[in-house]
């Protein structure tokens, strides 16, 4: 299949799930996240197809400690960062975060630009935080860092 006019969908349990086309704001947040993660020494990229147990999912940002190999990685990233678009379905966003966590992603992060809010998905589920942190990499990312240069 080829998708010229829309974002590549996720393929979950044999079902194509449409993803929103990244807007300029969405891509700017991804870009700022990649810069912060790379400065900390992680290999971070945008729009990476991940070969997960339930299918192929596209991470807005995925970061690895080291090169995961060519093709579509079938090992969990160290970090995923998802950016919520205005038309995103909240239940699907949370389900995707949960799938990342259950797969073994250590740091599952979510940004809601419209609310200028950061969220973490962990053992306690989804909860809002003031900063994304990875102490072992001396990494702290605030909403201001991710939203730098964007209109309010």
C-alpha positions in Angstrom: 0.0 0.0 0.0 1.1 3.5 -0.6 -0.1 6.6 1.2 0.8 9.8 -0.7 -1.9 12.0 0.9 -1.8 10.9 4.6 0.5 9.8 7.3 1.6 6.1 7.3 -0.9 4.2 9.5 -0.2 1.9 12.4 -0.9 -1.7 11.7 -2.2 -3.3 14.9 -3.6 -6.8 15.1 -4.0 -6.9 11.3 -6.0 -3.6 11.3 -4.8 -0.3 9.7 -5.2 2.6 12.1 -5.1 6.0 10.6 -2.7 8.5 12.0 -3.0 12.3 11.8 -0.7 14.1 9.3 1.9 15.9 11.4 1.4 19.7 11.4 4.1 22.3 11.6 3.6 22.5 15.3 3.6 18.7 15.7 6.8 18.4 13.7 8.5 21.2 15.6 7.8 19.5 18.9 9.2 16.2 17.5 12.3 18.1 16.3 12.8 19.8 19.7 12.5 16.4 21.4 15.0 14.8 19.1 17.5 17.6 19.7 17.2 17.3 23.5 17.5 13.5 23.4 20.5 13.6 21.0 22.3 16.1 23.2 21.9 13.6 26.0 23.7 11.0 23.9 20.8 9.0 22.7 20.0 8.0 19.1 16.7 9.8 18.5 14.7 9.9 15.3 11.2 10.9 14.2 8.4 8.8 12.5 10.1 5.5 13.1 8.2 2.3 12.2 8.5 -0.2 15.1 8.0 -3.9 14.6 6.0 -4.6 17.8 4.4 -7.9 18.9 1.0 -6.5 17.9 2.1 -5.1 14.5 3.9 -2.1 13.1 3.4 1.2 14.9 4.9 4.5 14.0 6.5 6.4 16.9 6.5 10.2 16.6 10.0 10.1 18.3 11.9 7.0 19.3 15.3 7.0 21.1 17.7 4.2 21.6 20.8 3.9 23.7 22.6 2.3 20.7 21.9 1.5 17.1 19.1 -1.0 16.9 20.0 -2.4 13.5 18.7 -1.6 10.0 15.1 -1.9 8.9 12.2 -1.7 11.3 13.5 -2.2 14.9 11.9 -5.1 16.7 13.4 -4.2 20.0 11.8 -1.5 22.3 13.3 2.0 22.2 14.6 3.4 25.4 12.2 6.4 25.0 9.1 7.1 22.9 7.6 10.6 22.7 4.1 10.9 21.2 2.6 14.3 20.3 -1.2 14.6 20.6 -2.8 16.2 17.6 -6.0 18.2 17.9 -7.9 15.4 16.1 -6.3 12.5 18.0 -8.6 10.1 19.7 -7.5 10.2 23.4 -8.4 6.5 24.0 -6.2 5.4 21.1 -3.3 7.6 22.3 -3.4 6.0 25.7 -3.7 2.5 24.2 -0.6 3.2 22.1 1.3 4.4 25.2 0.3 1.4 27.1 1.4 -0.9 24.2 4.8 0.8 24.3 5.1 0.4 28.0 4.1 -3.3 27.9 6.5 -3.9 25.1 9.4 -2.7 27.3 9.9 1.0 26.5 11.4 2.4 29.7 10.3 6.0 29.2 6.9 6.6 27.5 6.2 10.3 27.1 3.3 12.2 25.7 2.9 15.9 24.8 -0.4 17.7 24.5 0.5 21.0 22.8 -3.0 22.5 23.2 -2.8 22.1 27.0 1.0 22.8 27.1 1.1 19.6 29.2 3.5 16.7 29.5 2.5 13.2 30.5 4.4 10.0 31.4 3.0 6.5 31.1 4.4 4.1 33.6 3.3 1.4 36.1 0.8 3.9 37.6 -0.7 4.6 34.2 -0.8 8.0 32.5 -0.1 11.0 34.7 0.9 14.6 34.1 4.4 15.7 35.0 6.2 19.1 34.9 9.4 17.7 33.3 10.6 14.6 31.4 13.6 13.3 33.3 16.2 10.6 32.8 18.7 11.1 35.7 21.3 8.7 34.3 21.7 10.9 31.2 21.4 14.1 33.2 18.3 14.8 31.0 15.5 17.2 31.9 13.1 18.3 29.2 10.3 20.9 30.1 7.3 21.9 28.1 9.0 25.2 27.4 11.9 23.2 25.8 9.6 21.2 23.6 7.4 24.2 22.7 10.3 26.6 22.1 9.6 28.9 19.1 6.0 27.9 18.8 3.0 30.3 19.1 1.0 30.2 22.3 
